[in-house]
Amino acid sequence: MKPEEYLKACFGLEGKVAVVIGGTGELCGAMAEGLAGAGAEVVLVGRSREKADARLARIAAAGGRGWFHSADAGSRAELEALRDAVLQRSGRIDIVVNGAGINSATPFVRSHYPVDDGRQAIFGMSNGGVAVLRLLFRHPEAFQTYIAGSPAIYHNDRAVLADEAAFSAQIRTGNLQLKLLITTAANEQYRGNDPKLLAADGRFVDNAAELAARLAPLNPATFKVVYTSFADETHKSASLPALSRALTFALKPD
């Protein structure tokens, strides 16, 4: 048996149907091409027919088969309709890749409890704090309250700040009602005179304080910015004080 025949016998997906949720994106689109290359019929699930058509053309050019189904992965009803459509058209579902570009518990929570779309908050610490700032800068409409605890702004040469100017311009002229809390721990930045330690320090406190100072005056009527530094706390011990302050900040009526 030739090597390619052996691999096909072991790993071939002939006759299988693979549903790739998020298949119109880059990562899952590449996965879909791989599944199609192994013989599976792929169903690209997303919201952009244009992106799907481009990916399906590449799959067809390589000898694969697939089709597109438009669906919002955050909607239970649309996912159920997807299931029914695949079973009706392809007759079976053997593989599901769930790679939609959403990272939210909201659809699950919404199916069990009331959700106030006008009062949603996001909280993150350290690298998570950077993720909060990036989301705020790029998609400020996603939440109403943003809490960045000890954000590691120094990472990747302060790359998160690349979006600050565009966000600031939007806030100056926009009418989104937003709140931002930035916290730090007083002892998570080196304050001595050792040149080596100074060079290695991430300026956790100063970077955060300077960012808050730049953002606070942008549009106080629509964008509330609060900065807090916890005395006698370190980067490791700041999580609980930050979370406690975050709950008050997010839930207390203005």
C-alpha positions, 0 to 999 in steps of 0.5 A: 500500500502506498503511503498516501493510500495508507493515510487515506485509509487511516484518516480519510473522511470520505462520506462524512459531513463536517459543520464548521461554525466560524468557517468564514473566518481565517482559522476555521476556514483553514480547518474547513479546507483541511477537512475537505481535503481529507474527503469530508463535505464541509458546511461553512457557517458564518454571516458573510457570504462573500467570505464563504464564497471565496473559501468554497472556491478554494475548496472546490479548486482543490477537489473538495465539496462544501456549501454555506449556511448563514447563521448567528452562533449566538442564537439558539434558534439559528443553530437549531435551524442550521442543524435541520438544514444540514440534516435535510441537505446532507443527511448527516452530521459527523463533525462539528467545529465550534470556532465562532468568533465570540467569547461570551456567556451571554447566549447561555445566560440569556436562555436561563435568566433576564439580561439587561442589554443596557447594563453589561460589564466586562472585567479582566486582570493583567493580560485580561486587563489589556484585553478589556482595553483592546475591546474598549478601543475597538468595539466600545459598543460591546459593553457599557462598563469596562474594568481593567485591573492592573493592565499589562500595557507594556506588553508588545511595546504597548501595542494596545495603545495603537487604537487609543487615538481612533477611540478618543476621536470617537468618544469626543464626537460620539454619544455612547454612554460608557464607564471605565475603571482602571485599577493598579496595585501600588507595589507592582511597579519598581520605584528604586534606582537600580538601572537594570531593574528600572529597565526591566520594569513594566511601569504597571502603575504609571502606564495605567495612571497616564492612560486614565489621565488621557481618557478622563477629559475626553467627554465626561458627559458620556464617558466616566473614567475612574482610576484607583491604586490599592495601597500595600497591594502587589500584582498577585494580591490585587485581584480581590480588591480589584474585583470588589471595586469592580462590582461596586463600580459596575452595579452601583447606580450613577 
